[in-house]
């Protein structure tokens, strides 16, 4: 039987954001936008959904006079991502 996939992580851009954050301590908004190729508005919306779910934390700071948004995966987000990966494995090896 296939394991259910977390619908929050199953969306392409949210999965990309979390995948990036799994390999780094944190990433700023510009890096995530450039790496994913997403528009600023769409990326902001998806980050907000992940933050509300407790999968990532967002810190707003300034670099000089410029605002800077830094995202980090939370322990809950890391656990959800690990479960998602395990569920995906069940699709390639269902028995």
C-alpha positions in Angstrom: 0.0 0.0 0.0 1.2 3.5 -0.8 1.8 5.9 2.0 0.0 9.2 1.8 1.9 12.2 0.6 1.8 15.4 2.7 -0.3 17.7 0.5 1.5 20.8 1.8 4.9 19.4 0.6 3.6 17.9 -2.6 3.2 21.2 -4.3 6.2 21.8 -6.6 7.4 25.2 -5.2 6.9 24.3 -1.6 8.8 21.0 -2.1 11.6 23.0 -3.8 11.8 25.5 -0.9 11.9 22.7 1.7 14.4 20.7 -0.4 16.8 23.7 -0.5 16.4 24.3 3.2 17.2 20.7 4.0 20.8 21.2 2.8 21.5 24.6 4.4 21.1 26.2 7.8 19.1 29.0 6.3 18.5 30.8 3.0 17.4 34.3 2.2 14.5 35.2 0.0 16.6 36.3 -3.0 18.5 33.1 -3.0 15.3 31.0 -2.9 13.7 33.2 -5.7 16.7 32.8 -7.9 17.2 29.1 -7.2 13.5 28.2 -7.8 12.8 30.6 -10.6 9.6 31.6 -8.8 8.1 35.1 -8.9 8.5 37.1 -5.7 4.7 37.1 -5.1 4.3 33.3 -5.5 7.4 32.5 -3.4 6.2 34.8 -0.7 2.8 33.1 -0.7 4.3 29.6 -0.5 6.7 30.6 2.3 3.8 32.0 4.2 1.9 28.7 3.9 5.0 26.7 5.1 5.5 29.1 8.0 1.8 28.9 9.1 2.2 25.1 9.0 5.2 25.3 11.3 7.6 23.9 8.6 9.8 26.9 8.4 10.6 30.0 10.4 11.0 33.4 8.8 13.3 36.1 10.2 13.0 39.6 8.8 16.1 41.8 9.2 17.9 44.6 7.4 21.2 44.5 5.4 22.1 48.1 5.6 18.9 49.8 4.5 17.6 46.9 2.5 15.1 44.5 4.1 16.2 40.8 4.2 14.0 37.8 4.7 15.8 34.7 6.0 14.1 31.3 6.0 15.1 28.2 8.1 13.5 24.8 8.3 12.1 24.0 11.7 12.5 20.6 13.4 8.8 20.0 12.6 9.5 20.8 8.9 12.6 18.6 8.8 10.6 15.7 10.2 7.7 16.3 7.8 10.2 16.4 4.9 11.8 13.1 6.1 8.3 11.5 6.2 7.5 12.8 2.8 10.7 11.2 1.4 9.9 7.9 3.1 6.4 8.0 1.6 7.8 8.6 -1.8 10.0 5.6 -1.5 6.9 3.5 -0.9 5.9 4.4 -4.5 9.0 3.0 -6.0 9.1 -0.1 -3.7 5.5 -0.8 -2.7 6.2 -4.3 -1.4 
